[in-house]
Amino acid sequence: MKMKQVFKPRRSTGWIWVAVIGLVLLAVGLGLFFSTGTSGPFLITILLTCIIGLVFLVIAIFFPSMRYEIGDTCLSLTYGPMLRYSINYEEIKSIHRRDLGFGAISSFRFPGLALFKVPYPEVGTVNMCATASGDDILLIETSSAKYGITPADEEAFVAELRKHIAK
């Protein structure tokens, strides 16, 4: 049995956006809590703001865990414990690099980081695990979905992936 080959994503400071948003939300929530306490009409708002802020901070903390693993039977795209896509090699139809346009629909997309399902106007929804939100995305298309990634060593990654697809 062959070991998995692990490829890291391109360098990015995208996690900083997520961390700053998380810290701001947490600060606002805690500020409201300390100024109004638990008896005010803002209790639900305070709790939601703090929870969302904590979620953003957790996502920022797991940024270094992003990776792309080429295994014996499938490609795995991973971001911490909250994101894992498995792509069987026989399902891959195409691999190509492209720029993805900007869509106004809300998603988890920031400069330097795109995760989860992100809608793009010209290609539809893309399952993202990338350190870029739209520029130079390696788009992997399967029969049922599209995946966007940003491997640091794109040439080596694509060459190794093509070996597994050809089998």
BELTA-V951669 format. One record per pair of residues at least 6 apart in sequence whose ideal C-beta (glycine too) atoms are under 6 Angstrom apart, sorted by the first residue. I is the first residue (numbers start at 1). J is the second residue. Records with the same first field share a line. If there is no record, write none. Layout:
# BELTA-V951669
I: J, J
This chain:
# BELTA-V951669
2: 72
4: 69, 71
5: 70, 160
6: 67, 69
7: 68, 151, 157
8: 67, 152
9: 66, 131, 150
10: 131, 150, 152
12: 112, 131
13: 112
14: 110, 112, 113, 131
15: 60, 63
17: 110
18: 56, 59, 60
19: 60
21: 56
22: 53, 56, 57
25: 49, 52, 53
26: 50, 53
28: 49
29: 46, 49, 50, 53
32: 42, 46
33: 46
36: 42
62: 80
65: 80
66: 79
67: 78
68: 77, 149, 151
69: 76
70: 160, 161
74: 86, 87, 88
75: 87
76: 86
77: 85, 129
78: 84
79: 115, 129
83: 115
85: 127
89: 164, 165
91: 142, 143
92: 142, 165
93: 141
94: 141
95: 140
96: 139
97: 136, 138
98: 139
99: 134, 135
100: 120, 134, 137
101: 120, 121, 122
103: 119, 120, 121
105: 119
107: 118
108: 115, 116
109: 118, 133
114: 128, 130, 133
115: 128
117: 125, 127
118: 126, 128
119: 125
120: 126
126: 146, 148
127: 145, 147
128: 148
129: 149
130: 148, 149, 150
131: 150
132: 150
137: 148
138: 149
139: 148
140: 147
151: 157
